[in-house]
Each structure stands twice: as structure tokens, then as C-alpha cells.
Amino acid sequence: MVEDSKLKKIPKATAKRLPLYLRYLNMLQDSGIKRIKSKEFAEITQVPSATIRRDFSHLGELGRSGYGYDVSYLIEVFNSILDTNEEKRIALVGFGNLGKALANNNFRRNSNLNIVAVFDNNPDLVGQVIDGHKIHSMAEFDTIAKEKCVTVAISTVPSQFSQEAVNVIVNAGITAILNFAPDRVEVPNHVHVQYIDLTTELQTLIFFDQTYQDKMTVANS
């Protein structure tokens, strides 16, 4: 496995790609593929092969020149790094349309990621049980989070309320937050916030897709 000293030196950009790599590696294993080269993996992930090799080099000697990478071994390494074999108990803050979608899906592809508590400040929702999820008020967050042994929080509240929600989460001792509001929030240095801006992600997807289509048009002309 990867040494702790190496884990601390993994660039943030590399760390963000590790779950992507793991998802595709699991798909390859499910398809019966046991070995893959960086060029082939690049075609699947749409990550340049040079970037893949550089990312993997931060983790040690994972493959051999001319042979490629052993899929099952990479899965084992990435599972170890990402702690996907250990249950992560998640609090979901915000039960609007996005929150409901996340709660209903509840990470079905990974049984170790579990939304165990749902929160909202809408008085029409608090106290109700919707699709099997009891909605708690934010005033109860600290108590419920400790009762449910929550270690991760997902916030889907709008940007104008995001800082207030994050403050409550941080004050409860949660240090890992996934925030669907694009505006940055202020948190202590020991708290890690990952932002997901769906508009930006979609624009990036469209850009890369258009670039690929342009290349194909040129190649076929």
C-alpha cells in the first residue's frame, strides 16, 4: 500500500481524480479486464495518459513499462487511499429538489457511503418523514450528528444561506463538507470543503465534447 509520507504529498488535482479512476477501474474489473495501459485508460477516462502516469507516480510503482497496470491491484490501492471500505456516515443539509435526489439515491453504488440524517429549516418539512427520511431542523444538527456518528456533511442549500449552514456543520465538529453552492465559504484550516458547481461542470463537459467533435470533423474531412 501507499506510505503515509507519500499520501501527504499527493497534489490536490491528483487527489480529485482518484475517485474517477476508481470508478472506471471497477467498471473494467466488472467487464473482466485484468490489465490496462495508460493510453487505453486515457481513452476511457478522457484524462491524458501523461497525466495518468504522473498521478500514479505519486503513489509509487503501480505498473511496469510495457505491461501496464494490474486492475485489481489499482482498485486495492485506491480503495485504501479513499477509505471506501470503511463506512462514512453522512448528514444531508437541505431537502429541496437536489437534496431529495441525493437522499433517494443514497450512493447505491457504494454501500459504505450512507446518508444517515437529513436537515432543513423549512417549517413545512421539519418533523416529516419523506421517502423514509425524517427531516430534522438545523437547531438539532449538533445533537443528531453526534447521535448518528456523522463524519461527513453534504450541503445543498443556496449560496445566500451556505455560510450559515456550514457554520452549524463546522461547530458540530464535522471536518469534511461537500458543498453544492459555488460561492466559497469561510472555514477553519482543518476543515476540508469540496465545491460542486453544476453549471461549471456542465460547461466544462460541453467544452470538451465540442473540442472532440471538432477534432473528429477535421479528421473526417
Secondary structure by P-SEA (a helix, b strand, c coil): cccaaaaaaccaaaaaaaaaaaaaaaaaaaaccccccaaaaaaaacccaaaaaaaaaaacccccccccccaaaaaaaaaaaacccbbbbbbbccccaaaaaaaaacccccccccccbbbbccccccccccccbbbbcccaaaaaaaaacccbbbbcccccaaaaaaaaaaaacccbbbbcccbbbbbcccbbbbbbcaaaaaaaaaaaaaaaaaaaaaaac
